[in-house]
Amino acid sequence: MSYIQFDKNQLINLEYALGKELIRSNRAGAYASKTIIGCNTRKYHGLLVVPQPGLDNENHVLLSNLDETVIQHGAEFNLGIHQYPGGVFHPKGHRYIRDFETDPIPFTIYRVGGVVLKREMLFMQSNDRILMKYTLLDANSPTRIRLKPFLAFRNVHKLCKANMDIRDKYEKIENGIRMRLYPGYSMIYLQISKAAEYTHVPDWNYNVEYREELKRGYDYQEDLFTPGFFEFPIRKGESVVFSAGIKQVSPQSLKRSFTAEVNKRIPRDDYENCLINSAQQFIVRKGRKTEIVAGYPWFGRWGRDTFISIPGLTFVPGNIKTGKAVIDTMIAELKGPLFPNIGEGHESAYNSVDAPLWFFWALQQYAKFSDTHDKIWKAYGKKMMLVLDGFRKGTDYGIKMQDNGLLYAGEAGYALTWMDAVVNGKPVTARQGLPVEINALWYNAIMFSLEVAELAGDKSFIKRWENIADNIPAAFEQSFWSTEKQYLADYVDGEKQCWSVRPNQIFAASLPYSPVSEEIRTAVVEKVQQNLLTPRGLRTLSPKNEKYKGSYAGDQKQRDNAYHQGTAWPWLLGHFAEAYLKIHKASGLAFIEQIYHGFEEEMTEAGIGSISEIYNGDPPHKAVGAISQAWSVAELLRIKSLIDEYKK
């Protein structure tokens, strides 16, 4: 019996099944994603979604879906399901589903009369290819299977409409066909492990609807191209593998490849293994580069998310070399003292004040897990000084160290911290001035640099920075702490202090080097726990605040306004747990373990076997946003690591 369980009686219930989604990726950044019953509800869903270097380097949906039809005695039973205008679902193949499980790979059992068919889905790690394996478990009469592919050939952020520019020609290849619908795209190769009859009937399937895009206020209707269909007989006990990829394969190798890939999988047989499995899916290798995808299905690489995610995704599971490779990849793109916040190459935006500071924290974690404190300065000292000196002298976006040692950041119209939502060109939470977590990270970065510089004997660096480090705690407390309120201001700009209760103050209590006393750290943890803690993350704003928004819903403007105004973020729990355990030590373990294990029930919700980007601030804290987020998974794994440390 699989660890991840679904109510078999509810699988035919659309409201139950359509909210449960699968994501499987490979190390090249390609992925397959769909709901557990096969109905696509997002424009981001697809069975073969791959980067297109010949176009824009972004992910594109090539194979959107694949309908299977069981044929017996001339009667046809279509197992597919699509939504059309008016809430119409056609065909209604979900009615034939009798079971669905995800371990070791996702599989569905269909029963049509006397036919019992098993379909297994496998996205290959080594190349951009989806394999669908069909096994006829039972049948009383001769049976045939028909496979009808639905092609999109468009960017994941856009939708396809019927057009005259499409290339509907195909070429025969061994046990299949190949096509390229538009210039610049990869060729798609559709092949089957046994000889199959292909009938070319090019047509458009109009007005397929994606209900999640409708909810999100985006265009939600698409026309998909159907080139034709494959048909083949299948005997009881026989297995046949369908392949869709961007390179041709030998059909005779498909069954062997399928078995070999299954044997590589880490079983999703418990909660922690589900998280470890999910952690692997964010790691992408592009030539000599190793990167982290911030989240699926619509995020790319983000600078701050990368550094925050590295420890949990790589160091905690023991993949030290991978984590170091990610750090080294990012260092190659350092521009002055700034790391790219989003994008790559000429498309990069260097508009994050915290990404360079999280770089220091990632190095701290690397040193901790690899026990290499004495080697850090030699390997990374020049880059560390580049960031510190650049911030000290001043750089883009008003980032500059003040005379008291604190770090100022911000210009009108920009949001430089992780609270970066912008509506109508105006930041929702601009936080220009001295943001509390930026200055906590700044102090931690300086102190860690002094630590490893001292181990390396760099007296010159120590002489230039130790007085600054000595002065920061007093300046920090004077600027942010309120004895009356018993918590830290969210940011300070001149005489203005923002006293909105937000989670950013938790970093002053969680980071390895804290600029405040244990008394203040205790008060901060208590304030955050009382006002912001939920079972699914820390709220971004206290419900007592008039600007609080407890539901993340509506169009993009409405969602962006709620993004950091009450929405709960799981990744913040890692630092809450660290701060809490520093104060309560072993006596706080039971409470933190409760938070960690509380996410176990999420293994069957939203992104199956993973953790979502965000959750509603209001109960019941429903999962919203991206269905699988790197730093959400990473920080839960790091919480588990912290629990294990304190248990020792």
SVG drawing of the C-alpha trace seen along z (x, -y; Angstrom):
<svg xmlns="http://www.w3.org/2000/svg" viewBox="-23 -62 70 75">
<polyline fill="none" stroke="black" stroke-width="0.4" points="0.0,0.0 1.3,-3.4 2.2,-6.0 0.2,-8.7 -3.4,-7.6 -6.5,-9.0 -10.1,-8.2 -10.8,-5.8 -14.5,-6.5 -13.8,-10.2 -11.6,-10.0 -14.6,-10.4 -15.6,-13.5 -14.4,-16.5 -14.3,-18.9 -12.1,-16.4 -9.8,-15.5 -9.3,-18.7 -7.5,-20.4 -4.9,-17.7 -2.0,-18.1 1.2,-16.3 4.6,-17.7 7.5,-15.7 10.7,-17.4 14.1,-16.5 17.5,-17.9 17.3,-20.0 14.3,-22.1 11.7,-20.3 8.6,-18.9 5.2,-17.1 2.2,-18.3 -1.5,-17.5 -4.3,-16.8 -4.5,-13.3 -7.4,-12.5 -5.6,-13.9 -7.8,-17.0 -5.6,-20.0 -6.8,-23.0 -3.9,-25.3 -2.1,-26.6 1.0,-25.3 -0.2,-21.7 1.3,-19.4 2.9,-16.0 6.0,-17.4 7.0,-20.9 10.5,-21.7 12.9,-24.7 13.3,-26.1 16.8,-27.5 16.0,-28.3 13.2,-30.7 13.5,-32.3 15.0,-29.7 11.7,-29.5 9.5,-26.4 7.1,-25.6 4.2,-23.1 4.7,-20.7 2.4,-17.8 -0.5,-19.2 -2.4,-15.9 -3.0,-12.4 -6.4,-10.8 -6.6,-7.0 -9.5,-5.1 -10.3,-1.4 -11.9,0.4 -13.7,3.7 -16.3,5.3 -16.4,1.9 -17.4,0.0 -15.1,-2.9 -14.5,-4.1 -12.5,-7.3 -10.6,-7.7 -9.7,-11.4 -11.3,-14.4 -11.2,-18.1 -13.3,-21.1 -15.2,-23.2 -17.4,-26.3 -20.4,-26.1 -18.7,-23.8 -19.0,-20.9 -16.5,-18.0 -16.0,-15.8 -15.2,-13.0 -15.8,-11.9 -13.1,-9.3 -12.6,-9.9 -15.8,-7.8 -13.7,-4.7 -11.0,-5.4 -10.9,-2.8 -7.6,-3.6 -4.7,-6.1 -1.4,-6.0 1.9,-7.9 4.6,-5.4 7.0,-4.6 5.6,-6.5 2.1,-7.8 -0.3,-5.1 -4.0,-4.9 -6.3,-1.9 -9.2,-2.1 -12.1,0.4 -14.3,0.5 -16.7,3.4 -14.4,6.4 -11.3,4.4 -8.9,3.4 -6.1,1.1 -3.2,-0.3 -1.5,-3.5 1.8,-4.5 3.5,-7.9 7.2,-8.4 9.1,-11.6 12.7,-10.8 15.5,-12.4 18.2,-12.1 16.4,-13.6 13.3,-15.5 10.9,-12.6 7.6,-11.4 6.9,-7.7 3.3,-6.3 3.2,-2.6 -0.1,-0.7 -0.6,2.7 -3.8,4.7 -4.5,6.4 -7.7,8.1 -9.9,8.5 -12.4,11.0 -12.2,10.1 -9.7,8.8 -8.8,5.3 -7.3,2.3 -5.9,-1.0 -6.1,-4.3 -3.8,-7.2 -4.7,-10.7 -2.1,-13.5 -3.1,-17.1 -0.2,-19.5 0.2,-23.1 3.7,-24.3 3.6,-27.6 5.1,-29.3 3.8,-28.2 2.6,-31.7 0.6,-32.0 -2.2,-30.1 -2.6,-28.6 -5.3,-29.7 -6.2,-28.0 -4.2,-29.5 -3.1,-29.0 0.7,-29.2 0.8,-25.7 2.8,-23.0 0.5,-20.0 2.9,-17.8 4.6,-14.8 7.3,-12.4 7.2,-8.7 9.9,-7.3 10.3,-3.8 7.0,-3.0 5.9,-6.6 6.0,-10.1 7.8,-13.4 6.5,-16.9 7.5,-20.5 4.5,-22.8 6.3,-26.1 9.9,-27.3 12.4,-27.5 10.8,-24.8 12.3,-21.4 11.0,-18.5 8.6,-16.3 9.0,-12.5 5.9,-10.4 6.8,-6.7 5.4,-3.4 7.3,-0.3 5.4,1.9 4.3,1.4 1.2,-0.7 -1.0,-2.1 -0.9,-5.9 -3.9,-7.7 -3.2,-11.4 -6.3,-13.5 -5.1,-17.0 -7.7,-19.1 -8.2,-21.7 -9.8,-21.0 -11.4,-24.3 -12.1,-26.1 -10.4,-23.9 -10.9,-25.7 -8.5,-26.0 -10.5,-26.7 -7.5,-27.8 -6.6,-30.5 -10.2,-31.7 -10.0,-32.0 -6.7,-33.9 -8.1,-36.4 -6.2,-35.3 -7.2,-34.2 -8.4,-30.6 -9.5,-29.2 -7.2,-27.4 -7.3,-25.6 -5.2,-22.5 -3.9,-20.8 -4.6,-17.1 -2.5,-15.6 -4.2,-12.2 -4.1,-9.0 -2.2,-5.8 -3.9,-2.4 -2.6,1.0 -3.9,4.3 -2.9,5.3 -3.1,8.7 -4.0,9.5 -0.8,9.2 1.0,7.2 2.6,3.8 3.1,1.1 5.1,-2.1 4.3,-5.4 7.1,-8.0 7.0,-11.7 10.4,-13.4 12.5,-15.9 14.9,-13.2 14.3,-9.9 14.8,-6.7 14.8,-3.0 11.3,-1.7 12.8,1.6 14.6,-0.2 11.5,-1.9 10.5,0.9 14.1,1.3 14.4,-2.5 11.1,-2.6 12.2,0.1 15.7,-1.4 14.2,-4.8 11.7,-3.4 14.6,-1.6 16.4,-5.0 13.5,-6.6 13.7,-7.3 10.4,-5.8 7.8,-8.2 7.1,-5.8 7.1,-8.3 6.8,-12.1 10.5,-12.9 11.2,-10.9 8.4,-12.8 10.2,-16.1 13.6,-14.7 12.0,-13.6 10.5,-17.0 13.8,-18.7 15.5,-17.0 13.0,-18.3 14.2,-21.9 17.8,-21.2 18.6,-22.0 21.9,-21.5 22.6,-23.4 26.0,-22.5 28.4,-23.6 25.7,-25.6 23.8,-24.1 20.7,-26.2 17.6,-26.0 14.1,-26.6 12.2,-28.7 8.9,-26.9 6.6,-24.9 4.9,-25.4 5.6,-29.1 8.7,-30.2 12.2,-30.3 15.5,-30.9 15.4,-33.6 18.5,-34.9 17.2,-35.2 15.2,-32.0 18.3,-30.2 20.4,-31.1 17.6,-30.5 16.8,-27.1 20.4,-25.7 20.8,-24.4 17.5,-22.5 17.5,-21.2 21.2,-20.1 23.1,-20.2 20.5,-18.6 20.0,-15.6 23.8,-15.3 24.4,-16.7 27.2,-19.0 28.8,-19.2 25.5,-20.1 24.9,-23.0 28.5,-24.3 27.9,-24.1 24.8,-26.2 26.7,-28.8 29.5,-28.8 27.0,-29.2 25.5,-32.3 28.9,-33.8 29.7,-33.8 26.9,-36.2 27.8,-38.6 27.7,-42.2 29.5,-44.6 28.0,-43.7 24.7,-42.5 23.4,-39.1 20.7,-38.7 17.3,-38.7 15.4,-37.2 16.3,-36.1 19.6,-35.1 22.3,-36.8 21.2,-40.0 17.6,-39.5 18.7,-39.6 17.4,-42.1 19.8,-43.0 17.2,-44.6 17.4,-42.7 19.2,-44.0 18.8,-40.7 20.1,-38.2 23.8,-39.2 23.2,-38.9 21.6,-35.5 24.7,-34.5 26.6,-34.9 24.1,-32.8 24.3,-30.0 28.1,-30.0 27.6,-29.7 25.4,-26.7 27.9,-25.2 30.7,-25.7 28.5,-24.1 27.5,-21.0 30.9,-20.5 33.0,-21.5 35.1,-23.8 35.1,-27.1 38.8,-27.4 38.6,-27.2 35.8,-29.7 37.8,-32.8 40.4,-31.5 37.6,-30.2 35.1,-33.1 36.8,-35.9 37.2,-38.2 33.5,-37.9 32.5,-38.4 34.6,-41.6 33.2,-42.8 29.6,-42.7 30.5,-44.2 32.7,-47.0 30.1,-47.7 27.3,-48.1 29.5,-50.1 30.4,-52.6 27.0,-52.6 25.5,-51.0 22.4,-50.9 18.9,-51.5 20.1,-53.7 21.8,-50.8 24.4,-52.3 25.8,-51.8 25.1,-54.7 27.5,-56.2 26.1,-54.1 26.8,-50.9 23.2,-50.1 22.3,-49.5 19.9,-51.7 18.1,-50.5 15.5,-51.8 14.4,-54.2 10.9,-55.4 9.0,-52.8 11.2,-49.9 10.7,-47.0 14.1,-45.5 13.3,-43.1 11.5,-39.7 8.2,-41.6 8.4,-42.7 4.8,-42.7 4.1,-45.7 0.6,-46.8 0.1,-49.5 3.9,-50.3 3.7,-50.9 5.2,-48.6 2.6,-47.2 5.2,-47.1 8.0,-49.4 9.8,-49.4 12.3,-52.0 14.9,-52.9 16.3,-50.4 14.4,-47.1 14.7,-45.1 15.7,-41.7 18.1,-43.4 20.1,-44.9 19.9,-41.6 21.3,-39.9 23.9,-42.6 25.2,-42.2 25.3,-38.4 27.2,-38.8 29.8,-41.1 30.3,-38.8 30.6,-35.6 33.2,-37.4 35.2,-38.4 35.0,-34.8 36.4,-33.2 38.8,-36.1 40.3,-35.6 40.7,-31.8 42.6,-32.8 44.7,-35.4 43.4,-38.4 44.2,-41.2 43.6,-43.9 40.0,-43.0 39.4,-42.6 40.9,-46.0 38.5,-47.6 35.4,-45.9 35.5,-45.0 34.6,-48.5 31.6,-48.6 30.5,-45.3 30.9,-46.4 28.7,-49.5 25.8,-47.8 24.0,-46.1 23.5,-49.4 22.4,-51.2 20.1,-48.3 18.4,-48.3 18.1,-52.0 16.5,-52.1 14.2,-49.1 13.4,-48.1 10.4,-49.4 10.5,-48.6 6.9,-49.6 5.7,-47.5 8.1,-44.7 8.9,-44.0 11.0,-45.3 9.9,-47.9 9.5,-46.4 11.5,-49.3 12.8,-52.7 13.1,-55.7 14.5,-58.8 12.1,-59.6 9.5,-57.2 9.2,-53.8 6.8,-51.2 5.2,-49.2 3.2,-46.8 3.7,-43.4 5.4,-41.4 7.6,-38.3 10.7,-40.1 11.8,-40.7 12.2,-36.9 15.5,-36.9 17.0,-39.1 16.4,-36.2 17.2,-33.3 20.4,-34.1 23.7,-32.7 24.9,-36.2 22.1,-38.2 22.4,-42.0 20.0,-41.9 20.1,-40.4 18.4,-37.2 15.7,-39.2 14.8,-40.9 14.9,-37.7 12.6,-36.1 10.1,-39.0 10.3,-38.9 9.6,-35.1 6.7,-35.6 5.2,-38.4 5.5,-36.5 4.1,-33.4 1.1,-35.2 0.3,-37.3 1.6,-35.6 2.1,-31.8 -0.3,-29.5 0.0,-25.7 1.0,-26.5 3.5,-29.3 4.0,-32.8 1.5,-35.4 3.0,-38.4 0.9,-40.8 -1.0,-40.6 -4.7,-40.1 -5.1,-43.0 -3.8,-45.3 -6.5,-47.1 -4.6,-46.2 -4.6,-42.5 -5.9,-40.3 -6.5,-36.7 -7.4,-35.3 -5.2,-35.1 -7.7,-35.1 -9.0,-37.1 -7.2,-38.6 -3.5,-39.5 -4.0,-42.9 -6.1,-41.5 -3.7,-38.6 -0.6,-40.9 -2.3,-43.2 -2.7,-40.2 0.7,-38.5 2.5,-40.1 -0.4,-41.5 -1.5,-38.4 -0.7,-35.4 1.1,-32.7 4.5,-31.5 5.9,-28.1 9.6,-29.1 9.5,-31.5 8.9,-28.7 12.5,-27.6 13.7,-30.7 10.9,-30.8 11.8,-27.2 15.5,-28.1 14.8,-31.2 12.3,-29.3 14.8,-26.4 17.6,-28.8 15.5,-30.1 13.7,-27.0 16.2,-24.4 15.2,-20.8 12.0,-21.9 10.8,-23.5 11.2,-20.3 7.7,-19.0 6.2,-22.3 8.5,-22.5 8.0,-18.8 4.2,-19.5 4.7,-22.2 6.9,-20.0 4.6,-17.0 1.6,-19.2 2.5,-19.5 2.3,-15.7 -1.4,-16.0 -0.4,-18.4 1.2,-15.4 -2.2,-14.7 -3.2,-18.3 -2.4,-20.8 1.0,-19.7 1.0,-16.0 4.1,-15.0 5.3,-18.6 4.7,-21.9 2.9,-24.9 4.3,-28.4 1.8,-30.1 -1.4,-29.5 -4.3,-31.7 -3.7,-33.6 -7.3,-32.8 -8.3,-29.2 -8.4,-26.6 -5.2,-27.9 -5.9,-26.5 -2.9,-26.1 -2.6,-28.8 0.0,-30.1 2.5,-27.7 1.9,-24.0 5.5,-23.2 8.0,-25.8 11.7,-25.3 12.1,-27.3 8.9,-25.8 10.3,-22.3 13.9,-23.4 13.0,-25.0 10.8,-22.1 13.8,-19.8 16.0,-22.2 13.5,-22.2 13.8,-18.4 17.6,-18.8 17.3,-21.3 15.0,-18.9 17.6,-16.1 20.4,-18.4 18.6,-19.3 17.6,-15.7 21.3,-14.8"/>
</svg>
